[in-house]
Amino acid sequence: MRALVVGEHDGRTMRSISRSALQFARSVARSANDSIECLILGADTDAVIQDAAQFSPVLSANSAALADPLSDRYAHVIAEVVTTRNVDLVVAASSTFAKDVVSRAAGLLGGVMASDVVGHDVVDGELHLQRPMYAGAVLATVALHGHPQVVTVRTSSYPAVEAATEAFDVENIPVNEEALPNGMHFECLTAKESHRPDVTEAQVVVCGGRGIKNPEDFEQLVGGLADCLEGATGSSRALVDAGVTPNDMQVGQTGKTVDPEIYVALALSGAVQHLAGMKNSKKIVAINKDPNAPIFQFADYGLIGDVYEIVPKLISLLSSRTF
Ligand SMILES: Cc1cc2nc3c(=O)[nH]c(=O)nc-3n(C[C@H](O)[C@H](O)[C@H](O)COP(=O)(O)OP(=O)(O)OC[C@H]3O[C@@H](n4cnc5c(N)ncnc54)[C@H](O)[C@@H]3O)c2cc1C
């Protein structure tokens, strides 16, 4: 079996979520002849390549034409690499990038895909994949019949691989710039600068819900508590719809999936669509003034009360470390 892991990066290092995708590929590999390589796409990726080579053999598709994150070009290059190297299994972390790029590559390849995989077994030589469906209400087991197989994995289910003592090989893949699709043109990237970690990679996520009245209160309560815990901030869709938080902060079925060590829910009810994005968190802490809020059914620790009273006290305690 030949597996190709699509590595995500920030221009300097490979994201830790891609190391979880590598873990999945390694656990699926069955014989010493199986090969696993990690594909890094982009321009000026020397630092990323060096970082990625600590974890896996690397294929580098480095071209000025890949400098901008255009999914049609990235998908085209992935499909080319899969075809020319006769790859059987394409793996990526379940992320916004993968939704855009990897599923597009699967389409170009005429492959078969399972997304959001949380577990697997090999039954009579066949790979069986577990994935949540209906907003996490059921766990389905699927087998993919077709070639190549394309899988995205939830990173909470697969621990990130550790660095090896010696760097792996790096192979440069030629990119035929003339053949790249030209249907999309990059205009600009609007990203809010934040000193906080990305919500999908943070060990601690503090998430606010409709009970937070405005952006200032969100920053003070949700942001303030996140900063004390060196965590990321997220929000329910209710706050996104109300214009209190930006869209990229939304956690849930139609937002991001998070699985931190600690997830703190402030003034959010725990609707099924929200739970779909966070219920795999290792420890869930909830503060809500309604003792019957559904989130308490999933919380390891719950505090019944008003976040406007409790959270400033928590922030003050954590800041002064007097506990
Ligand atoms: C197709 C579809 C997709 C969806 N996708 C998502 C998604 O991805 N993510 C998502 O989050 N939602 C999603 N939703 C919306 C979801 O159904 C809920 O409407 C939403 O999650 C509710 O957000 P909330 O918990 O902040 O608000 P509410 O359900 O209104 O809960 C607010 C909570 O705050 C508590 N509260 C209020 N004030 C205070 C206070 N001062 N102190 C303490 N507690 C207080 C209340 O007791 C209440 O429990 C989706 C819905 C649909 C139909």
Ligand as a Chemical Component Dictionary entry (heavy atoms), coordinates in Angstrom:
data_LIG
# 
_chem_comp.id                   LIG 
_chem_comp.type                 NON-POLYMER 
_chem_comp.pdbx_formal_charge   0 
_chem_comp.three_letter_code    LIG 
# 
loop_
_chem_comp_atom.comp_id 
_chem_comp_atom.atom_id 
_chem_comp_atom.alt_atom_id 
_chem_comp_atom.type_symbol 
_chem_comp_atom.charge 
_chem_comp_atom.model_Cartn_x 
_chem_comp_atom.model_Cartn_y 
_chem_comp_atom.model_Cartn_z 
_chem_comp_atom.pdbx_ordinal 
LIG C1  C1  C 0 -28.443 22.968 10.424 1  
LIG C2  C2  C 0 -27.989 23.646 11.700 2  
LIG C3  C3  C 0 -26.626 23.728 11.944 3  
LIG C4  C4  C 0 -26.186 24.328 13.151 4  
LIG N1  N1  N 0 -24.835 24.391 13.386 5  
LIG C5  C5  C 0 -24.409 24.894 14.569 6  
LIG C6  C6  C 0 -23.037 24.922 14.884 7  
LIG O1  O1  O 0 -22.164 24.525 14.107 8  
LIG N2  N2  N 0 -22.675 25.423 16.096 9  
LIG C7  C7  C 0 -23.583 25.886 17.010 10 
LIG O2  O2  O 0 -23.177 26.330 18.091 11 
LIG N3  N3  N 0 -24.892 25.897 16.715 12 
LIG C8  C8  C 0 -25.326 25.431 15.523 13 
LIG N4  N4  N 0 -26.655 25.475 15.227 14 
LIG C9  C9  C 0 -27.555 26.216 16.132 15 
LIG C10 C10 C 0 -27.974 25.420 17.359 16 
LIG O3  O3  O 0 -29.128 24.674 17.042 17 
LIG C11 C11 C 0 -28.292 26.352 18.540 18 
LIG O4  O4  O 0 -29.290 27.281 18.127 19 
LIG C12 C12 C 0 -27.114 27.136 19.053 20 
LIG O5  O5  O 0 -26.025 26.267 19.278 21 
LIG C13 C13 C 0 -27.505 27.792 20.373 22 
LIG O6  O6  O 0 -26.457 28.579 20.818 23 
LIG P1  P1  P 0 -26.334 28.940 22.352 24 
LIG O7  O7  O 0 -26.154 27.701 23.149 25 
LIG O8  O8  O 0 -25.286 29.996 22.459 26 
LIG O9  O9  O 0 -27.711 29.659 22.650 27 
LIG P2  P2  P 0 -28.973 29.164 23.493 28 
LIG O10 O10 O 0 -29.398 27.806 23.099 29 
LIG O11 O11 O 0 -29.962 30.263 23.454 30 
LIG O12 O12 O 0 -28.392 29.030 24.973 31 
LIG C14 C14 C 0 -27.967 30.127 25.723 32 
LIG C15 C15 C 0 -27.656 29.582 27.103 33 
LIG O13 O13 O 0 -27.041 30.583 27.865 34 
LIG C16 C16 C 0 -27.540 30.501 29.193 35 
LIG N5  N5  N 0 -27.345 31.849 29.753 36 
LIG C17 C17 C 0 -27.910 33.010 29.331 37 
LIG N6  N6  N 0 -27.411 34.036 30.028 38 
LIG C18 C18 C 0 -26.528 33.529 30.924 39 
LIG C19 C19 C 0 -25.698 34.069 31.913 40 
LIG N7  N7  N 0 -25.636 35.402 32.123 41 
LIG N8  N8  N 0 -24.914 33.262 32.667 42 
LIG C20 C20 C 0 -24.948 31.905 32.479 43 
LIG N9  N9  N 0 -25.737 31.331 31.552 44 
LIG C21 C21 C 0 -26.500 32.125 30.766 45 
LIG C22 C22 C 0 -28.982 30.077 29.058 46 
LIG O14 O14 O 0 -29.415 29.440 30.250 47 
LIG C23 C23 C 0 -28.893 29.119 27.878 48 
LIG O15 O15 O 0 -28.673 27.786 28.335 49 
LIG C24 C24 C 0 -27.129 24.873 14.060 50 
LIG C25 C25 C 0 -28.484 24.767 13.787 51 
LIG C26 C26 C 0 -28.911 24.167 12.628 52 
LIG C27 C27 C 0 -30.388 24.068 12.365 53 
# 
loop_
_chem_comp_bond.comp_id 
_chem_comp_bond.atom_id_1 
_chem_comp_bond.atom_id_2 
_chem_comp_bond.value_order 
_chem_comp_bond.pdbx_ordinal 
LIG C1  C2  SING 1  
LIG C2  C3  SING 2  
LIG C2  C26 DOUB 3  
LIG C3  C4  DOUB 4  
LIG C4  N1  SING 5  
LIG C4  C24 SING 6  
LIG N1  C5  DOUB 7  
LIG C5  C6  SING 8  
LIG C5  C8  SING 9  
LIG C6  O1  DOUB 10 
LIG C6  N2  SING 11 
LIG N2  C7  SING 12 
LIG C7  O2  DOUB 13 
LIG C7  N3  SING 14 
LIG N3  C8  DOUB 15 
LIG C8  N4  SING 16 
LIG N4  C9  SING 17 
LIG N4  C24 SING 18 
LIG C9  C10 SING 19 
LIG C10 O3  SING 20 
LIG C10 C11 SING 21 
LIG C11 O4  SING 22 
LIG C11 C12 SING 23 
LIG C12 O5  SING 24 
LIG C12 C13 SING 25 
LIG C13 O6  SING 26 
LIG O6  P1  SING 27 
LIG P1  O7  DOUB 28 
LIG P1  O8  SING 29 
LIG P1  O9  SING 30 
LIG O9  P2  SING 31 
LIG P2  O10 DOUB 32 
LIG P2  O11 SING 33 
LIG P2  O12 SING 34 
LIG O12 C14 SING 35 
LIG C14 C15 SING 36 
LIG C15 O13 SING 37 
LIG C15 C23 SING 38 
LIG O13 C16 SING 39 
LIG C16 N5  SING 40 
LIG C16 C22 SING 41 
LIG N5  C17 SING 42 
LIG N5  C21 SING 43 
LIG C17 N6  DOUB 44 
LIG N6  C18 SING 45 
LIG C18 C19 SING 46 
LIG C18 C21 DOUB 47 
LIG C19 N7  SING 48 
LIG C19 N8  DOUB 49 
LIG N8  C20 SING 50 
LIG C20 N9  DOUB 51 
LIG N9  C21 SING 52 
LIG C22 O14 SING 53 
LIG C22 C23 SING 54 
LIG C23 O15 SING 55 
LIG C24 C25 DOUB 56 
LIG C25 C26 SING 57 
LIG C26 C27 SING 58 
# 
